[in-house]
Amino acid sequence: MTAPKEAEHCDYIHVHEDIVEQVNQNMPDEEILYDLAELFKLFGDSTRIKILYVLFESEMCVCDIAQLLGMTQSAISHQLRALKQSKLIKYRREGKTVFYSLADGHVRTILDQGMEHVAE
C-alpha cells in the first residue's frame, strides 16, 4: 500500500499580490475559456484531424472523404457535423452535392503549430 499523497502547498509565506492581480485582470472570461477548451477537444480525435488534413489539400464531398479515409459516409458525416458546428469547416452546395472546406486560415495555423510542437 502506498502512503497518502501530501497536499501540495506553497512554501512561501508572501503572496505576490501584484502578479496575481495582473494575471487575474488578463484572464479571459470563464465562458471564453470553456469555448476554447471545447475547441481543443475537437482536435483530440484522429479521424477529425485526418479530415482537416484532407481538406487542407482540396475541397471535398463526403463520398470522396470516406473513400480516401476508408470509412463509411455515415462516420464521416458525423465528424463533419462536429467540425461544422465548431466553425472549423464550411460547406457549399452544388446541386445535390455538398462540398466541405476549411473555414479559414486559422485552422491550418492551429494544426501547423501542433505539428511543429509534436516534431520537436
Kinemage of the C-alpha trace (Angstrom):
@kinemage 1
@onewidth
@group {chain A} dominant
@subgroup {mainchain}
@vectorlist {calphas} color= white
{ca met a 1} P 0.000 0.000 0.000
{ca thr a 2} L 1.336 3.444 -0.868
{ca ala a 3} L 1.418 6.302 1.569
{ca pro a 4} L -1.227 9.009 1.044
{ca lys a 5} L -0.050 11.903 -1.067
{ca glu a 6} L 0.617 15.102 0.809
{ca ala a 7} L -1.367 18.082 -0.335
{ca glu a 8} L 0.672 20.464 -2.423
{ca his a 9} L 1.348 23.741 -0.725
{ca cys a 10} L 3.267 26.893 -1.312
{ca asp a 11} L 6.417 27.159 0.782
{ca tyr a 12} L 6.330 30.919 0.531
{ca ile a 13} L 4.582 32.948 3.182
{ca his a 14} L 4.381 36.003 0.941
{ca val a 15} L 1.849 36.068 -1.904
{ca his a 16} L 2.910 38.236 -4.823
{ca glu a 17} L -0.341 40.183 -4.924
{ca asp a 18} L 0.753 42.445 -7.788
{ca ile a 19} L 1.493 39.456 -10.037
{ca val a 20} L -1.700 37.648 -9.017
{ca glu a 21} L -3.780 40.783 -9.686
{ca gln a 22} L -2.150 41.405 -13.080
{ca val a 23} L -2.715 37.833 -14.224
{ca asn a 24} L -6.283 37.892 -12.895
{ca gln a 25} L -7.032 41.082 -14.880
{ca asn a 26} L -5.713 39.489 -18.081
{ca met a 27} L -7.531 36.182 -17.589
{ca pro a 28} L -10.299 35.664 -20.181
{ca asp a 29} L -13.883 35.228 -19.006
{ca glu a 30} L -14.903 31.738 -17.901
{ca glu a 31} L -17.216 31.356 -20.909
{ca ile a 32} L -14.366 32.114 -23.321
{ca leu a 33} L -12.101 29.581 -21.593
{ca tyr a 34} L -14.877 26.982 -21.782
{ca asp a 35} L -15.329 27.619 -25.524
{ca leu a 36} L -11.567 27.320 -26.046
{ca ala a 37} L -11.471 24.013 -24.168
{ca glu a 38} L -14.357 22.730 -26.302
{ca leu a 39} L -12.490 23.746 -29.463
{ca phe a 40} L -9.382 21.861 -28.395
{ca lys a 41} L -11.463 18.766 -27.587
{ca leu a 42} L -12.284 18.556 -31.287
{ca phe a 43} L -8.594 18.204 -32.064
{ca gly a 44} L -8.461 15.187 -29.723
{ca asp a 45} L -9.877 12.815 -32.328
{ca ser a 46} L -7.564 11.421 -35.020
{ca thr a 47} L -10.413 10.990 -37.526
{ca arg a 48} L -11.271 14.687 -37.300
{ca ile a 49} L -7.576 15.553 -37.665
{ca lys a 50} L -7.390 13.388 -40.800
{ca ile a 51} L -10.462 15.097 -42.233
{ca leu a 52} L -8.942 18.515 -41.597
{ca tyr a 53} L -5.712 17.461 -43.318
{ca val a 54} L -7.701 16.137 -46.281
{ca leu a 55} L -9.466 19.485 -46.531
{ca phe a 56} L -6.079 21.272 -46.488
{ca glu a 57} L -5.488 19.718 -49.874
{ca ser a 58} L -8.860 20.163 -51.517
{ca glu a 59} L -12.496 20.933 -51.061
{ca met a 60} L -14.242 17.547 -50.958
{ca cys a 61} L -17.624 15.879 -50.605
{ca val a 62} L -18.491 13.217 -48.024
{ca cys a 63} L -18.159 10.402 -50.589
{ca asp a 64} L -14.621 11.426 -51.530
{ca ile a 65} L -13.504 11.839 -47.910
{ca ala a 66} L -14.991 8.442 -46.975
{ca gln a 67} L -13.224 6.790 -49.927
{ca leu a 68} L -9.915 8.452 -49.116
{ca leu a 69} L -10.002 7.541 -45.419
{ca gly a 70} L -11.536 4.079 -45.884
{ca met a 71} L -14.531 4.878 -43.699
{ca thr a 72} L -18.288 4.922 -44.112
{ca gln a 73} L -20.079 8.021 -45.298
{ca ser a 74} L -22.097 7.929 -42.086
{ca ala a 75} L -18.965 8.032 -39.923
{ca ile a 76} L -17.521 10.903 -41.972
{ca ser a 77} L -20.812 12.835 -41.859
{ca his a 78} L -20.880 12.502 -38.075
{ca gln a 79} L -17.387 14.004 -37.770
{ca leu a 80} L -18.116 16.712 -40.342
{ca arg a 81} L -21.141 17.779 -38.311
{ca ala a 82} L -18.971 18.306 -35.216
{ca leu a 83} L -16.351 20.228 -37.216
{ca lys a 84} L -19.036 22.375 -38.842
{ca gln a 85} L -20.696 23.195 -35.503
{ca ser a 86} L -17.333 24.403 -34.213
{ca lys a 87} L -16.825 26.562 -37.290
{ca leu a 88} L -13.649 24.735 -38.293
{ca ile a 89} L -15.067 23.840 -41.701
{ca lys a 90} L -17.587 25.364 -44.059
{ca tyr a 91} L -19.653 23.928 -46.874
{ca arg a 92} L -21.260 24.852 -50.148
{ca arg a 93} L -23.929 23.104 -52.177
{ca glu a 94} L -23.624 22.288 -55.851
{ca gly a 95} L -26.862 20.632 -56.914
{ca lys a 96} L -27.337 17.668 -54.569
{ca thr a 97} L -23.664 17.511 -53.619
{ca val a 98} L -22.245 19.290 -50.569
{ca phe a 99} L -18.566 20.239 -50.678
{ca tyr a 100} L -16.596 20.862 -47.485
{ca ser a 101} L -13.518 23.029 -46.975
{ca leu a 102} L -11.570 24.601 -44.125
{ca ala a 103} L -13.368 27.573 -42.614
{ca asp a 104} L -10.309 29.827 -42.674
{ca gly a 105} L -6.542 30.040 -42.314
{ca his a 106} L -6.706 29.786 -38.522
{ca val a 107} L -7.471 26.070 -38.753
{ca arg a 108} L -4.301 25.446 -40.746
{ca thr a 109} L -2.301 27.588 -38.313
{ca ile a 110} L -3.574 25.624 -35.302
{ca leu a 111} L -2.646 22.290 -36.888
{ca asp a 112} L 0.693 23.581 -38.197
{ca gln a 113} L 1.589 24.789 -34.683
{ca gly a 114} L 0.565 21.432 -33.223
{ca met a 115} L 2.655 19.534 -35.798
{ca glu a 116} L 5.628 21.773 -35.103
{ca his a 117} L 5.300 21.089 -31.382
{ca val a 118} L 4.995 17.305 -31.890
{ca ala a 119} L 8.028 17.292 -34.189
{ca glu a 120} L 10.305 18.946 -31.585
